[in-house]
Every structure is written in C-alpha cells, then in structure tokens.
Amino acid sequence: MKLDRMLGILTMLLQNNRISAPTLAEKFEVSRRTISRDIDSLCQARIPIVTQQGGNGGISIAEGYRLDKSVLTTNELSSMIAALKGLGTVSEKVQIERMLDKLSANKDTVVSLRESIVIDLASHYKGSLTKKIEMTKQAIYENKLIEFDYYYEKGEIHRRIEPYFIAFQWTAWYVFGFCLERQDWRLFKLARLWKLEQCHESFTPREIPPEKRDFNTQFTDHLRLTALFDSSAKYQLIESYGPDCFSETEDGRLLLKIGYTNRDYTINWLLGFGDKVKVLEPADLAEEIRRIAKNIVASYE
C-alpha cells in the first residue's frame, strides 16, 4: 500500500502546482506524519520535492520537473478511463477511484470524458459477483486452492480447483483453473458458482498448455442448425447474429443457418421464439423441441 500511496502522491504533485500535507493526508486517509515519511522517501529517490511553510505554503515539485502531457492523448485517456469505470463495477470502489483520480487530476484534459461511455460489467448481481472476483483474485495471487458448489444442466457438484485467471467472455464472468477432481483445465461461470471459499492449501502453478489458453477453442460451432423464423423475429436474429445471418424466403419467412455449440442453450433459445420458429435440421433437435412443446401443453391441461 505504501508504494501505491507514494505513486498517488507523486501523480498529484506532478499535476498540481502546490498541495498541502493535510490535503494529501485526507486524500489517502493517513496521518500527516505518514505523508511526511512518504515525502522523505520520495526525496531519497531523488524526486526534487520542495516544501514551503506559511499560509501559501505546501508541497510541490521543483520547477522544470513536470509530467510530459504528450505521454497520453485525450483519446487514450478516454479509453483508459472508460475501461477503469467498467472494471469499477466489479472491483473494490476505493482502488478504482484512486486510479481514476490519478488519470483525471488534470481536469482540463479530461473534462469532455464524463459519461461519454458507460460500461457495466456487473449486471444485477453486483454484490455477490464483486466478492467472488476479489476472493478469487486473492487466491490467484497467493496460489491458494478455492472450492465451491457449482450448478449446471446436469445438477449440482462440488469442486476444488487451482485458480489461474478470471475472464470476461461471451457476456459472462468465468474463473479458469485446474480442476482437481477432473485432473484437467476447466472454465467455471461465476454466476453458477456459490459458497466460494479459499482453502488453506497452497499449490505450485502448473504450465498451462497453449491450446488451453485460447478459451474460444472450448466453444466451437461444430453443430449446424437450420430453422425458419417468422418475419417478426427479424430484430432478434440481427441482435444475436447480425443482419447477414439469414436469407428471406419467397413467403417472407427468414431462413437461418448457423453453427452452435451447446445443445441445451440452443433449445432454450429457440423455445423463446414460441410459434415463430420451425427447426428444419437437425432432425433430433426438432424432435426434442416437439417433445418439450407437448409436455408444456400437457402441463396446462
């Protein structure tokens, strides 16, 4: 924390002509004595810091020692701040605010960046997600095992893994690690992961095979779907697969031909269209949807 605080102090001094010790103490939530020790450490690192007493006094950096404003352009700052704001939705607030303050201390540079991009990576379950991410990050840094209950289409399981990465892909958060039960690399969706605990046992990091680092290889579109949709579903198809994903038939219906990975997810997606879709291929998928539809009707009789 001391190094992080000293970098924050240095950044504020670089972008302000003069700043008082009480202001720094309040900003970093420490005592004035701690700020004085930090200033001494910066001086020992040969940073030319000048202190002045009196009503107009304060702490400053010697004239001529200034941050080159060409290091980051406004567009680059905009991208960084937008990314940090998005990360802030699933991280500890104080840390993100401190980093944002470091980047935006010069208000004239970033005045146009306010609310230009809004990124929310947390969705509606922010509280539990933030705790999961912070706990998993800590376990990764300390090389500690984690264990949890996991819910998926086949039921509920308990897993212990060596965590290596937290990833945001396919609109969801995942933890990537080595599963001790399966003795293989696995991705676990954080939304399905509960009763997370950090174990006391440590682990020696393994070498991750290059093919396992590419998470997209775990979701290949090797299965093919052909389906006819009512024209009213056009916007939903475009939302999912883009405007070129279908062709229009003579009767105005939309013919969709795509690859898919997860059979259960695809069935649920198709059922969401109700009677506005008819599956042509594969035949077993069409039959499965027919069976589910019959069961739905039977449950209302």
Buried (B, 14 or more C-beta within 10 A) or exposed (E): EEEEBBEBBBBBBBBBEBBEBEBBBEBBEBEEEBBBBBBEBBEEEEBEBBEEEEEEEBBBBEEEEEBEEEEBEEEEBBBBBBEBBBBBBBBEEEBBEBBBEBBBBBEEBBEEBEEEEEEEBBEEEEEBBBEBBBBBBEBBEEBBBBBBEBEEEEEEEEBBBBBBBBBBEEEBBBBBBBBBEEEEBBBBBBBBBEEBEBEEEEBEEEEBEEEBEEBEEBEEEEBEBBBBBBEEBBEBBBEEEEEEBBEEEEEEBBBBEBEBEEBEEBBEBBEEBEEBBBBBEBEEBBEBBEEBEEEEEEEEE
